Structure formats: C-alpha cells, structure tokens
Amino acid sequence: MRDGTNQSSSSPATPVTKPKRKKRLTMSPGMSITTRELQRETESQDEDMKVDEPQPQPLQPGEETPEIAARPSTSTSAPNHKAQASPQTVISTQTIQDKVVPSAWVVVRVPFDIKDRYRHYIATIVKVKPEINVMFLKHAQSTPHTFVYPMIDDSSDIDKEDILKVLPKPILDRKQRMIFDVDVNLWPK
C-alpha cells in the first residue's frame, strides 16, 4: 500500500457523486412556506380585483362636478353644527335617559373641589331609581383606556344630568381589566 498506489484505484469502480447541494431559499427568516404561498395568492387576487377606473373628464365652463350635482341643496344660511358633528360628541339627554339601565357603562361628571369644576369618571350603573346608583372604576396605571374595580368599592348616587355618555360594553383582558376605546379627558368641563 505504501508503494504510491491509491487504495481507491484498487477497489471496484464506483461512480463518484458529488454531495447534493442544498437549495437556497429566498424567503425572510421566520416566514413559513405556507405564509409565503398565501401572500402570493392574495397578491394575484388583488391584481385580478383591480379595475381600470375611468379618467375624469375636464369640466366645461358652467358645468358642475358630479359630486356637487348629486348633493341635495340646502336653503339654510346658518350651518347646523349638531348635524355635522360626529355622533360620539353630540348626544341628547333624551337618548342618554333611554339608555340608562342597570349594568350599563357610563361617563359620569362629578363635582371637584371648586364649584364649576368637574372630573369625569367611568362607572357602571347598579340601580336606577329617582337617583342612579353607580360604581366607579379606577384607571389602571401605565395603560391607556384601561380600568379596574378599586379594592374598596367606590359607589355613589348621581342625577341623570351628570351622565355625559353611555359607553359600549368593555373588552376584558386576561387580567380582568376593562378596556374602553374612549378618552375620558375629551368631555367638556
């Protein structure tokens, strides 16, 4: 064997094959193949859904734009601000009184130290009698729009005039905190 001959040459002839080269994937790390395939399908669907929009024609003198022509004309000189305001900011007292029922969530105006100053709190209605019994919530620290029940029950009787807004039911997270999609500081004082 030391005579300089190669051991592989003395063995029977076997074809020498190169090791299979791995394919290089052109996808970002952490992305699964199924996700990539889904993205391709949605992109192709988006391309199919695109419709050629007609180009706007230049207006001739004396013509109105189609949007203006389609709008109903109003003959009032003063604008109606309540009609233009969003439904979240303008709520009539009659609407609030209709929605005041036990277990409803409301924003309550509570007098503060000085007269004519108020604070706003989120509360749940416990009982409805001539006066409304509510239980207040405490703002959870470091999380916006999140509230919890305080350790000591904070309840009070209020008038219907002190209710500023009826809120939708909150979303409960894992820690049983109530999340509202409102900002309490937005209401007038």
FENKAMO-V479517 format. One record per residue. RES is the residue in one letter. SS is DSSP state (2 for helix, 1 for strand, 0 for the rest). Layout:
BEGIN
res=RES ss=SS
res=RES ss=SS
END
This chain:
BEGIN
res=M ss=0
res=R ss=0
res=D ss=0
res=G ss=0
res=T ss=0
res=N ss=0
res=Q ss=2
res=S ss=2
res=S ss=2
res=S ss=2
res=S ss=0
res=P ss=0
res=A ss=0
res=T ss=0
res=P ss=0
res=V ss=0
res=T ss=0
res=K ss=0
res=P ss=0
res=K ss=0
res=R ss=0
res=K ss=0
res=K ss=0
res=R ss=0
res=L ss=0
res=T ss=0
res=M ss=0
res=S ss=0
res=P ss=0
res=G ss=0
res=M ss=0
res=S ss=0
res=I ss=2
res=T ss=2
res=T ss=2
res=R ss=2
res=E ss=2
res=L ss=2
res=Q ss=2
res=R ss=2
res=E ss=2
res=T ss=2
res=E ss=2
res=S ss=2
res=Q ss=2
res=D ss=2
res=E ss=2
res=D ss=2
res=M ss=2
res=K ss=0
res=V ss=0
res=D ss=0
res=E ss=0
res=P ss=0
res=Q ss=0
res=P ss=0
res=Q ss=0
res=P ss=0
res=L ss=0
res=Q ss=0
res=P ss=0
res=G ss=0
res=E ss=0
res=E ss=0
res=T ss=0
res=P ss=2
res=E ss=2
res=I ss=2
res=A ss=2
res=A ss=2
res=R ss=0
res=P ss=0
res=S ss=0
res=T ss=0
res=S ss=0
res=T ss=0
res=S ss=0
res=A ss=0
res=P ss=0
res=N ss=0
res=H ss=2
res=K ss=2
res=A ss=2
res=Q ss=2
res=A ss=0
res=S ss=0
res=P ss=0
res=Q ss=0
res=T ss=0
res=V ss=0
res=I ss=0
res=S ss=0
res=T ss=2
res=Q ss=2
res=T ss=2
res=I ss=2
res=Q ss=2
res=D ss=2
res=K ss=2
res=V ss=0
res=V ss=0
res=P ss=0
res=S ss=0
res=A ss=0
res=W ss=1
res=V ss=1
res=V ss=1
res=V ss=1
res=R ss=1
res=V ss=1
res=P ss=1
res=F ss=0
res=D ss=0
res=I ss=0
res=K ss=0
res=D ss=0
res=R ss=0
res=Y ss=1
res=R ss=1
res=H ss=1
res=Y ss=1
res=I ss=1
res=A ss=1
res=T ss=1
res=I ss=1
res=V ss=1
res=K ss=1
res=V ss=1
res=K ss=0
res=P ss=0
res=E ss=0
res=I ss=1
res=N ss=1
res=V ss=1
res=M ss=1
res=F ss=1
res=L ss=0
res=K ss=1
res=H ss=1
res=A ss=0
res=Q ss=0
res=S ss=0
res=T ss=0
res=P ss=0
res=H ss=0
res=T ss=1
res=F ss=1
res=V ss=1
res=Y ss=0
res=P ss=0
res=M ss=0
res=I ss=0
res=D ss=0
res=D ss=0
res=S ss=1
res=S ss=1
res=D ss=1
res=I ss=1
res=D ss=0
res=K ss=2
res=E ss=2
res=D ss=2
res=I ss=1
res=L ss=1
res=K ss=1
res=V ss=1
res=L ss=1
res=P ss=0
res=K ss=0
res=P ss=0
res=I ss=1
res=L ss=1
res=D ss=0
res=R ss=0
res=K ss=0
res=Q ss=0
res=R ss=0
res=M ss=1
res=I ss=1
res=F ss=0
res=D ss=0
res=V ss=0
res=D ss=0
res=V ss=2
res=N ss=2
res=L ss=2
res=W ss=0
res=P ss=0
res=K ss=0
END
